[in-house]
């Protein structure tokens, strides 16, 4: 059997080769995608009967990019809906699509499905191995060690046509590739499958922590998908460590774990361990009283070499807290991935998250980049106002250092010239492939965890709730804004409403519930169900508050005519005005 080190050398050798020949790798990738799927309805529509097999690389790329249009999810949605409804003729791919994955974001207020094939789980495996190889060069770990991994699989459901639907991570954790990854990297997750797919954030987190502590002497890595989850898990630990400790002492499991199969699986792994329990207790008492939980991770997991998760983009807001828990332990920022395609690997794991960029892996998809020139930024710090002027897309080989681009993907799963919606900056090159850093997601305004809601989503749900208010009361909404409260634990959305007229509390409570339930973005729904995002709050402000906000900001904006209430704000001056004017607060009961 191959050692982990030999496996690491193999995969790094492979990546060095494809990145040196990135341009060639891209041409070959495009050719493979088109040959695999030639003749499918979507490609026939744009390429007609063109024989891609007969074309040289340059002609192929020119024909493809001049005939096939750049699209967004809304354009692909009718095809994906037909697949979801059970149509089996080759629409996007020749091989039938039997599984759909739920990407974050929505299309016209509906959940966003993207095709999923075994190619995706294989690519995730390839990416994990590549990443493990680069990271182990900086931070070597033991073979056979453990990872305290805060990972959560949601439920797999069925479409009307009988296809399975789940998030890409849910589908991956249930795949054989997830097992293969542990075997080839020779690092094993502490928690069994029954905990990973337990479906309740609190119960799963409790078990992840309990098992992480039970195996603490073997833990090399503390990890999660996005860093929000690690921060949530340890803030839960601060409140509940005594109960966890008691379970370790007695080899028992708290009655708060109600899932029988999770109970069985955890109880089968643990044994009473009074000496470990008293060590943990001593450390926790000291951390609680004197240290404010600084360095919690290395104190409780002294053999851990690093903390790993996605820490870039919107996750930067949790970095301070993560550093606090990590003490001096290195933070290794996770790769750049999406449900549509894997994108880039972090080849510099030693860099702090603020400086991390990702080397594009040119075999995962055919990548194009739309050059963007940002317009002057609005004073109100609105991501949706940061939209930019676009130019003609360029291939991977033509991106320029320091320039910003929107990523466009052509994937093995049947997305052709598909706008991902992410804006990246080219920060360097790894051999012949660009290194890109994530800048922001276009049009995104509300984002705490894996949820992603745009201004349009917000407007849609608030409109519905406003209608409900005017139908059931003598009141109407005059103006509104929102805020993603990442300081609360767990994080939550806050909606500020100014209303005119009289409204009973019960009606407003119902509006609050309606808004919370109205966000159908799968990332939000799953996070709310699992309680990793807290109940949405509706804060009613006194009459005239938005007028005060406008007055305050007009100075900066120029003229009152030009002022538009931002639909989401992180501006502390604006939040102070709003919070000082709150007359009533309602908490949603939508997911109670
Ligand atoms: P999803 O569609 O739910 O699979 O989420 C994928 C999206 O998450 C990407 O399109 C990015 O907007 C964001 N994302 C993924 N990886 C990173 C990363 N390393 N840094 C910042 N944002 C990321």
Boltz pocket constraint, residues with backbone or C-beta under 6 A from the ligand:
constraints:
  - pocket:
      binder: B
      contacts: [[A, 102], [A, 103], [A, 104], [A, 105], [A, 168], [A, 310], [A, 311], [A, 312], [A, 313], [A, 314], [A, 334], [A, 335], [A, 336], [A, 337], [A, 338], [A, 339], [A, 340], [A, 420], [A, 422], [A, 438], [A, 441], [A, 450], [A, 523]]
      max_distance: 6.0
